[in-house]
């Protein structure tokens, strides 16, 4: 999963794809993050239709935030109210949520449907009157 390094650039790319920026907030030793990463998000990355990034809520690596300031995964997750890993966020170009986050791993049989629904809701909020999406 590509790591978040520059949120303004990631959000611009997502906007160019007419989709929300999808951010996986993870923890280094999170046993539930791997399946979400591999089974659900990696296919989105491979499709080239979505901008998907990962940030560690325990990371102290510098990252450029939406306002241009430098932050860390620890501070970024806190600022976005993330308390559980994995959490998947759907953001606009300003870093505001455009769909409800997917918190925790949920039920594996339904996670893909929840993900598709959140992407569709995010896309609809970005482009009122637009259609739905499928992976």
Rosetta blueprint (number, residue, H / E / L):
1 X L
2 X L
3 X E
4 X L
5 X L
6 X E
7 X H
8 X H
9 X H
10 X H
11 X H
12 X H
13 X H
14 X H
15 X H
16 X H
17 X L
18 X L
19 X L
20 X L
21 X E
22 X E
23 X E
24 X E
25 X E
26 X E
27 X L
28 X L
29 X L
30 X L
31 X H
32 X H
33 X H
34 X H
35 X H
36 X H
37 X H
38 X H
39 X H
40 X H
41 X H
42 X H
43 X H
44 X H
45 X H
46 X H
47 X H
48 X L
49 X L
50 X L
51 X L
52 X E
53 X E
54 X E
55 X E
56 X E
57 X L
58 X L
59 X L
60 X L
61 X L
62 X L
63 X E
64 X E
65 X L
66 X L
67 X L
68 X L
69 X L
70 X E
71 X E
72 X L
73 X H
74 X H
75 X H
76 X H
77 X H
78 X H
79 X H
80 X L
81 X L
82 X L
83 X L
84 X L
85 X L
86 X L
87 X E
88 X E
89 X E
90 X E
91 X E
92 X L
93 X L
94 X L
95 X L
96 X L
97 X E
98 X L
99 X L
100 X L
101 X L
102 X E
103 X E
104 X L
105 X L
106 X L
107 X L
108 X H
109 X H
110 X H
111 X H
112 X H
113 X H
114 X H
115 X H
116 X H
117 X H
118 X H
119 X H
120 X H
121 X H
122 X H
123 X H
124 X H
125 X H
126 X H
127 X L
128 X L
129 X L
130 X L
131 X L
132 X L
133 X L
134 X L
135 X L
